[in-house]
Amino acid sequence: MRSFVALPLPDPVLDSLESLQAGLPAGRPSRRDTLHLTLAFVGEHSPEAVEALHEELERISAPAFDVQLTGVGTFGKSSPAVLWAGVEKNEALEALHGQVLSAMRRAQLPVPPGRFRPHVTIARFGRGQHPDCLRRLAGFIAARAAFRAPLFRATGFTLYRSTLHPEGALHEALASYPLHPEGGGAEAAR
């Protein structure tokens, strides 16, 4: 079972991201139902391993916090692979990410390598973009450098199953975990 842990996004933020995707000169925009802010990609594991992770995620106690999506950019060395909306520096988000990684370790799952770069993937690109497409994409990014989605309150996070299909991934919420100003337990939404 392929899975990940993420913050779901509220409708006003999703509306803003869909508006941002308008006029995209290249690539495949992410569907509204797949837009999220990933805390950790878990990867492909047995249902038993995902259940063990669920039990560890239920132990997380963290406060709710505000999130600001801002700016756009790409990942990919010589040619862009992903267009993203960035996230303003956020200590509470970093702390929650750390707790999710700790839960993965306790469930004896490998943690994702590299530095946490919070973002929302808004489009994906095939290999070898034509130079003209790259120029148009650079113009698209420059024109949207000041992008800011509506501020939103993260009040919970979710464990998702991701099933790959030729037309894109399908995401299914397996369990949700609330965040509280005073911390507290979690409630599965199964």
N, C-alpha and C positions, 0 to 999 in steps of 0.2 A: 504494500500500500504506500503510495507516494503522498507525502503530507508536508504541511508547513504551518507555522504559527504567525498570526497577523492581527493587526488592528483593522476592523471593518471601518468603512468610511460612511458618514451620513449623507443623505440626499443632496444637501446644498453643496457639499464638496464634490460629490459625483457629478452634479450639474456643471460645476465650474471646470472639472477635468474634461468633460465631454465638450464643452465650449473651447477649451484649449486645443483639443484634437482637431477642431474644425480647421480646414485649410492645410492639413498636414500634407506636405508635398511628396512624401514617399513613405514606405513602410506600411505595416498593418496595425491600426489602432487597437488597443486593448478594449475588449467589450466591457460595458458598464458592470456586468456581474462578476468580472474578474479583477476590478480595481480594488486594491488593498495596500496597506503599508506592512510589509513583511518584517516580523521580528526575528524569525529564524526559519531557514529552509531545513526541514528534517530529512528529506530524501525518501528513498524506497526502503521500507522495512516491513516486517511481518505485522499482522493485525495485533498480535500479542505485544510486540514492542511498542506499537502506537498506543495500546491500552496502558502500558506501563508509563509512557510519557504523560498520557492524560491524568493518571493518578498523581504524578509529580506536579503537573501544572495546577491541579486543584489546590496544592499546598501554597501557591504563590499568594502573598499578601502585599499589595501595593496600592498607592493612592491613585485616584483619577487625576488626569492632568490635561492641559490644553496643548493642542498640536497646530502648528502653522505650516502649511505647504507653501513653498515659495521658490521661484526660479525654475528653470528647465535646463537640461543638459543631456549628454549622451555617455554611455559606457561603450567601450570598444577601442582597441588600440589604433590600428590603421584605418578601420572602417567602422562606423557606428553599428552596434548590435541592438541597443536599447535606447529609447528616448524616455527620460524620467522627469517627474516633478520632484523637486527637492524638499527637504524638511529643515526648518530653522533649528539651530542647536537646541537641544532639549535634554536636560539632565534626567528628568523623570523617565523619558523614553529610553535613554541609555541604561538606566537602572533596571527598567523592566526587561530590556533585552538581556542584560546580565542574569536576571533571575530565570529567564526562559532557558538560557544556555546551561545554567546550573541544574535546572530540571532535566534537561537532556542528558547531562552527565550522570545524574542520579539514576536515570532510566537506562544507563549504560549505552547511550546512543552517541555517535561521534558528533561533535559540534562543527558547524561550518567554519572553514578556514578564512583567514583574512579579517580585515577591519569592518566594523558595522558601518554601512553607508545608507542610512535610512532614506527611502525614496518610494515613489509610486511609479511603476512602469506604465507609461501611457501609450507606447508603441514599440514594435519590434521590427527589425530590418533584416532582409536577406543578406547573403554574402555578396561582396563585390558591387557596391552601389556605383552607378555611373557618376562621373565627376559633375555633370550638370545637376543630378539629384542631390549630391553632396552640397553644392553651392546653394540650391534652393532650401535645403534643410538648414544650413548655416544661417540663412536669412530668416527662416521661420523661428529659429532659436533666438537670434538677436532681437527680433521684433517682440518676443515674449519673455525677455530676460527679467522683466519686472512682475511677472505673474505672481499673484497671491490668491490662494483659495480662501474661502471663509474660514476663520478660526473655528476649530471644533474641540469638544471635550471628549477625550478618550475615557470611556466609562467601563470598558471591558476589552478583552481580546479573545481570539477564537482559534481553535485547532481545526484546520481544513484538510480534507482529502482532495488531491488534485489528480484528475484522470486525463491523460493526454489523448487528443483526437486530432485528425488532420486539419480540422477547422479551428483548432485551439483547445486549450485546457478547459475542463469543466471543474468547478470548485464546489465542494459540498461541505457545509459546516458540520463537524462531528461533535464539538462541544464548545461552549462559551464560558468564560470566566470573568466575573465582575471585578472591577477596581473600585476601591472605596477610599474616601478621604481619610478614614482612620485605619485602612487596611482591612483584612478580614478574609473569610473563607471564599470558596468558589462554588458555583452551582452549574452542573453540566446541563446542557441543552440538547439532550439526546432524544 
